[in-house]
Amino acid sequence: MFSYFGEKSKGQRIVGFVGCILIGFFCFTLAGFYVPFLLLKARKFALLYSLGSLFIICSFSLLWGPVTHAKQLCSRERLPFTSIYFGTMFTTLYFALWARSTIPTAVSAICQVISLIWYTISYVPGGQTGLHFFSKIFTTAVTRKVNKNLPA
């Protein structure tokens, strides 16, 4: 038996990590069923998606240790990604639970999905460079298309 305040064995940390990852992906899968009805069921999508996100974050805390993970999340190079991700998660939950407003919930949920992708890519080695490269290509393509189709 292990204590949450004591030292966990490597096997126990891995079991906790895998369990939280699986529950997180299960929540993401359930949220995915609501994507076609996002404007009608935005609150259900947002709650399931945010719950999945929390389980994924908790899984890494279990794997690396909560203090180590918190230090990594608040490091200088990760702080912009962390603050944007947690900010969009907070606004999504605010609009879904307290304001109970569908359109802002849907917009916040979409921003949360985008920030999760951005946050995940920032963890991949070379991910920030790749993200910068692809965002530059996307910006160039959109700018060319807009300049070509709009009158000067």
Beta strands, then each sheet from edge to edge (+ up, - down):
end
